Amino acid sequence: MHSPNYVEHKNTAKNFPLADFADILNIASKKKIRITFKAEGASMSPFVKTGDILTINLNDFNPSIGTVVAHIDSKKKVLIHRIIARQGDRYILKGDNCKFIDGIMSKDSFAGYVESVQRRGKFVLFGLGKEKIFIVLLSRSGLLFPILLFLRGFKKYIRELVNG
């Protein structure tokens, strides 16, 4: 899940350019607020899709396995990916729809965590609750990506049968 085209601060409804997103997250995290933005990219599909509205909680938090976080890398690129493992005080991140991990990160690189996902005006609960541990287990074992590919193909096959 890549940086959005714009960021909307709930209290002011201002749009900010994409290039400033990492800076905005860093500044906002010091003020302990929440921000919302429109997601872009397929790396977290189907749990987060392009066009979904994400609310990022920028308050201090204790990252745990399964939490979806906003990570700022050394190039100021923001990724919305899931914590799939912990090694001491470092964390391994991976997109749910990705074959490979992003690397091993420190908590300092996390601006916040995904508090909610809205799709077409409705909250998407699946992927952020207790089932996130099952998602992590599938992801760590390398099974989540092929399962998602299979399900997409199966969905396409069913559509073709129904539509003729």
HELIX and SHEET records of a PDB file:
HELIX    1   1 LEU A   18  ASP A   20  5                                   3    
HELIX    2   2 PHE A   21  LYS A   31  1                                  11    
HELIX    3   3 LYS A  107  SER A  109  5                                   3    
HELIX    4   4 LYS A  132  ARG A  140  1                                   9    
HELIX    5   5 LEU A  144  ASN A  163  1                                  20    
SHEET    1   A 9 ASN A  15  PRO A  17  0                                        
SHEET    2   A 9 TYR A   6  GLU A   8 -1                                        
SHEET    3   A 9 ARG A  34  LYS A  38 -1                                        
SHEET    4   A 9 ILE A  53  ASN A  57 -1                                        
SHEET    5   A 9 PHE A 110  ARG A 119 -1                                        
SHEET    6   A 9 VAL A  68  ILE A  72 -1                                        
SHEET    7   A 9 VAL A  78  GLN A  87 -1                                        
SHEET    8   A 9 ARG A  90  LYS A  94 -1                                        
SHEET    9   A 9 GLY A 103  SER A 106 -1                                        
SHEET    1   B 6 ASN A  15  PRO A  17  0                                        
SHEET    2   B 6 TYR A   6  GLU A   8 -1                                        
SHEET    3   B 6 ARG A  34  LYS A  38 -1                                        
SHEET    4   B 6 ILE A  53  ASN A  57 -1                                        
SHEET    5   B 6 PHE A 110  ARG A 119 -1                                        
SHEET    6   B 6 LYS A 122  VAL A 124 -1                                        
END                                                                             
